[in-house]
Structures are given as structure tokens and as C-alpha cells.
Amino acid sequence: MKAIVQDGYGSPDVLELREIDRPTPGDDQLLVRVHAAGVDPGVWHLMAGEPYMVRLGIGFRGPKEPVKGMDVAGTVEAVGKDVTGFKPGDEVYGADLGAYAEYACVSAGRCAPKPANLSFEQAAAVPVSGCTALQGLRDKGRLRPGQKVLVIGAGGGVGTFAVQLAAAIGADVTGVCSAAKADLVRSIGASEVIDYAREDFVHGERRYDVILDTAGNRPLTAMRRALTPAGRLVIVGGEGGGRWTGGFLERMARAGVLSLFAGRKLMGLSAKVNQKDLLVLKNLIEAGKVTPVIDRAYPLGEAAAAIRYMHEGRARGKVVITV
């Protein structure tokens, strides 16, 4: 089968399209014939091996899993002996390592039936970003109807899901994005849109019950002041920082310290894709409350270009790869 493979860490130039053996599913896995796969910042970090802390889990000298990709949508080809609830021919979506290939093994607990009203390309955009937005707002943010929520990076992969999910909960949504993405963010549920290049949104008079930060480029002390007295800041992204720990881990550590003195909750989220939340998203999507926003799709052989484009930060919503 064809797959996107890397032997060492680095820029997208380390990725190659190769012929490799088809994988064999484990006892609790599905073998999925991949129709589409999603692109998210996590793919970049796993490819680059940065921050270096990520190498403790994926291989310090080189990647233990050479095939790239996480988000996947496709058709079940075979199931492991311990798998129940799935059979060959089922259309599914989920997330596991090795999605940028013609076939991928996906843990049954990280997979669910594909939303019936989505194409495979649309479904592949959902798992990682959709679960991140859902867990950030529901579990960490504890967002409730009528509350005010600020989504920073509202036009990106996680942000477009967060705006729609917050609106579905019944919150008053303000989105922060570039001027080029303002109309999109307003169209998917934001009652107000702030152009981050023209307005310093954390130093105004507005106060929010929940701030979901997907961008990671504003001082935590400033965002803390933008919260209500019982407000919650949830950090789900962050670039920069040192090469060992990176911006996200550094911000999580600082948030924990500030929470001890702030009277407000500042916390980071490392989201986990799981079947329960994929089913929640499936129901919301089939009810018409959430729709994946896709900027563009690339063929499998152009995975390096897809990852590079996503990393530039200009994408409106998600980038996907078709197989």
C-alpha cells in the first residue's frame, strides 16, 4: 500500500510517499481502508519531533511509528478478535497513528460510526479538533447556557468547532481571528468578532466566563484580567517557547501557578479522542448544529504541502488529505 513515511525528524521535506506492507490490526483494532485524513498541529509536532519532550513517547532518535497522520475516515476492512460493534463495510471515523496511508489500524475505542450527513473528507476533519473543542468547553470550561465565551483563534481548526459547539450550548460567543476570517466566524455562530490585529481584546472592559485559547500568544496575566471572578481560561494550543518543552507545556505550567493566586481557573487541556465524544459530535453534526469547515483538500502524495499550509496558520478551518 501507499503511505506517507518519515525516517527522521524535521520539516515536511522529511516526508516521503512509499510502498509499504499493509498493517495487521491488533485484537482491539479495526483495519480501516482510508478515504480521507485530517491535518492538525499535532501532526506537525510529531513530524518535527519538537518540542523534544514529545520524543520521550514517540522515539528520541527517530519516530517509532514512521507513518504520519491521526484523523481518519474510511471503511472497515477487518476487525480484531476482541472488537464488538463494528464489522467490515462500516463507514467510520476516528483517530490513531498512521492515518496517511491507504490502510490504517485504529483502536476501536477511538472510533465511531461516521456521521451519515458527512462526506469522508468532512468526517476526517472532525476527530482531533472536534474532541479538543468539546472537551475544552464542556469539561474544562464547564460552559453553560447564557454564559459569555471568548474563542481565540476562532477561524482555525479547533476554533471553528468551538464557536459552533458554544453556540449549540446556548452561550454568547465572541470570536477572535484575522479580518480575512471574520465573515466565516460570524456565519458559524459568533455574535461578535474581534480582529486581533486591530483590537487588544484582553485589555478592554469585556469580561468572559470562559476563554478558550487555541493560539497561545497572549500573556496569561492579561487574559486572567479578561475573566469574570469565577471565570475559566482553557489553553488548548500554543507555539514558541523552548525547544525542550515548547510553548504549550510552558503555558500550562505557568497557568497552574497563576491559578493558585488568581481566584480564577487557568488550565491546559491535552484532549483525548474517544468513542463517547465522537458519538456526541456525531449526534450534533447529524442534528445540523455543527458542520466541519474545510479550507482545502490535498491528495495523499501532497501531504507535505498540506502540513506546511496548515502550519502557516492561514487556513480557514481544517485541511484534509484525500486517499
Secondary structure, 3 states (H helix, E strand, C coil): CEEEECCCCCCHHHCEEEECCCCCCCCCEEEEEEEEEEECHHHHHHHHCCCHHHHHHHCCCCCCCCECCCEEEEEEEEECCCCCCCCCCCEEEEECCCCCECEEEEEHHHEEECCCCCCHHHHHCCHHHHHHHHHHHHHHCCCCCCCEEEEECCCCHHHHHHHHHHHHHCCEEEEEECHHHHHHHHHCCCCEEEECCCCCCCCCCCCEEEEEECCCCCCHHHHHHCEEEEEEEEECCCCCCCCCCHHHHHHHHHHHHHHHHHCCEEEECCCCCCHHHHHHHHHHHHCCCCCCCEEEEEEHHHHHHHHHHHHHCCCCCEEEEEC
